Amino acid sequence: MDRRDLLHDLFLRRGHSEYGGEAVTQLEHALQAATLAERAAAPPPLIVATLLHDIGHLLHDLADDAPDRGLDDHHERSGSRFLERHFDSAVTGPIRLHVAAKRYLCTVDPGYLAQLSQPSLVSFRLQGGMMNPQEEEAFRGHPQWQDALSLRRWDDIAKVPGLPTPDLEHFLDYLADVPPAPV
């Protein structure tokens, strides 16, 4: 199965589950985030990363309320590992870093922390909370840290019930402009 068919199938099978206590599904969240990246004229790899940033949530069988029960699914790691077979680091790097980007923004910008939704605050605590200075430095040292910040900001606002977006096929078309994983 090629990567387009694999992703299409995964979203169709699992994308209608609740997005972590928010009023949208996993698929609606992914499409809204990708729409924001597209409107910002992000390059194709970042649009694809934004579409796929939470793919790790679709790979496990934990209940939708897992964060409320104190469970972190480490979706950024499982998702980026899953996608490394199909994409290079321009796609997988921002995905792997998007949770760290939330922690970084909460640490350096008190206004950012104040605007997080309640479910996002719950996951923030499970994901490690504020960064220490060494973690901040390590985050800023990653080649995709700025792309991860952009993705994170789109992620935070892609939670609007009923928001019209292009469909999944529209965003999967960007795969043609994104090289596969190196062999």
C-alpha positions in Angstrom: 0.0 0.0 0.0 1.5 3.4 -0.9 1.6 6.2 1.7 -1.4 8.1 0.3 -3.6 5.0 0.5 -2.2 4.1 3.9 -3.0 7.6 5.3 -6.4 7.8 3.6 -7.4 4.4 5.1 -6.1 5.3 8.6 -8.1 8.6 8.7 -11.2 6.9 7.4 -11.0 4.1 9.9 -9.9 6.0 13.0 -10.3 9.8 12.3 -13.8 10.1 13.5 -12.9 9.6 17.1 -13.0 12.5 19.6 -10.0 14.8 19.6 -8.9 14.8 23.2 -11.9 16.3 24.9 -12.4 19.0 22.2 -15.6 19.4 20.2 -14.1 18.2 17.0 -13.0 14.8 15.7 -9.4 13.8 15.0 -10.0 14.2 11.2 -11.7 17.6 11.6 -8.8 18.8 13.8 -6.2 17.6 11.2 -8.1 19.3 8.3 -8.4 22.5 10.2 -4.8 22.6 11.1 -3.7 21.8 7.5 -6.1 24.5 6.3 -4.4 27.1 8.5 -0.9 26.0 7.3 -2.1 26.2 3.7 -3.5 29.7 4.2 -0.2 30.8 5.7 1.5 29.6 2.5 3.6 27.1 4.4 5.7 24.8 2.1 4.2 21.4 1.2 6.2 19.4 3.8 5.0 21.6 6.6 1.4 21.4 5.4 1.7 17.6 5.3 3.3 17.6 8.8 0.4 19.8 10.1 -2.1 17.4 8.6 -0.4 14.4 10.2 0.9 15.9 13.4 -1.6 13.9 15.6 -1.5 10.6 13.6 -0.1 9.0 16.7 -3.5 9.3 18.3 -4.9 7.1 15.6 -2.3 4.3 16.2 -3.3 3.2 19.7 -6.3 1.8 21.4 -6.4 4.0 24.4 -9.8 5.5 25.3 -10.5 9.1 24.3 -10.4 10.1 27.9 -6.9 8.7 28.6 -5.5 12.1 29.5 -8.2 12.6 32.1 -7.1 9.3 33.6 -3.5 10.5 33.7 -2.3 8.6 30.6 0.0 10.3 28.0 0.0 8.4 24.7 3.3 9.9 23.6 1.6 10.4 20.2 4.4 12.7 18.9 6.9 9.9 19.2 4.7 7.1 17.9 3.4 9.2 15.1 6.8 10.4 13.9 8.3 6.9 14.1 5.4 5.5 12.1 5.8 8.3 9.5 9.6 7.9 9.2 9.0 5.0 6.9 7.3 7.3 4.5 8.7 10.8 4.9 11.9 12.6 5.6 12.6 14.9 8.6 11.0 18.0 7.0 7.7 16.2 7.8 8.6 14.1 10.8 10.7 16.6 12.7 7.9 19.2 13.4 5.6 16.3 14.3 8.1 14.9 16.8 8.6 18.4 18.2 5.0 19.7 18.4 4.5 18.7 22.0 7.9 20.2 23.0 6.8 23.3 21.1 3.8 23.6 23.4 6.0 23.2 26.5 8.5 25.7 25.1 5.8 28.3 24.3 4.2 27.9 27.8 7.6 28.4 29.3 8.6 31.5 27.4 5.2 33.2 26.9 2.8 33.3 29.9 0.1 34.6 27.5 0.4 31.5 25.5 -0.2 29.3 28.6 -3.3 31.4 29.5 -5.0 30.8 26.2 -4.7 26.9 26.2 -8.0 25.0 26.3 -8.7 22.9 29.4 -8.0 19.6 27.6 -4.7 21.1 26.3 -3.8 22.1 29.9 -4.4 18.6 31.1 -2.1 17.1 28.4 0.5 19.9 29.0 0.9 18.7 32.6 1.1 15.0 31.5 3.7 15.9 28.8 6.1 17.4 31.3 4.9 21.0 32.0 7.3 23.9 31.8 10.8 23.4 30.3 14.0 23.9 32.2 16.7 26.0 30.6 18.5 23.0 29.3 15.3 21.7 27.6 14.7 25.2 26.1 18.2 25.2 24.6 17.9 21.7 23.3 14.6 22.6 21.6 16.0 25.7 20.0 18.9 23.6 18.7 16.7 21.4 16.6 16.7 22.2 12.9 12.9 22.1 12.7 12.1 24.0 15.9 10.6 27.0 14.1 8.4 24.8 11.9 7.3 23.0 15.1 6.3 26.4 16.6 4.2 27.2 13.5 2.6 23.8 13.6 1.9 24.2 17.3 0.1 27.5 16.9 -2.1 26.1 14.1 -2.7 23.0 16.3 -4.0 25.2 19.1 -6.7 27.0 17.1 -7.8 24.0 14.9 -10.7 23.1 17.2 -13.7 24.9 15.8 -16.9 22.7 15.5 -18.3 22.7 12.0 -15.6 24.8 10.4 -15.6 24.3 6.6 -12.3 23.0 5.3 -11.0 21.3 2.1 -11.4 17.5 2.3 -8.8 14.9 3.1 -8.1 14.3 -0.6 -7.2 17.9 -1.1 -4.4 17.7 1.5 -3.3 14.2 0.4 -2.6 15.8 -3.0 0.4 17.6 -1.3 2.1 14.2 -0.9 3.1 14.5 -4.6 5.3 17.5 -3.6 6.9 15.9 -0.6 9.8 13.4 -1.1 9.5 10.0 0.4 11.7 8.8 3.3 15.4 8.4 2.4 16.4 4.8 1.7 
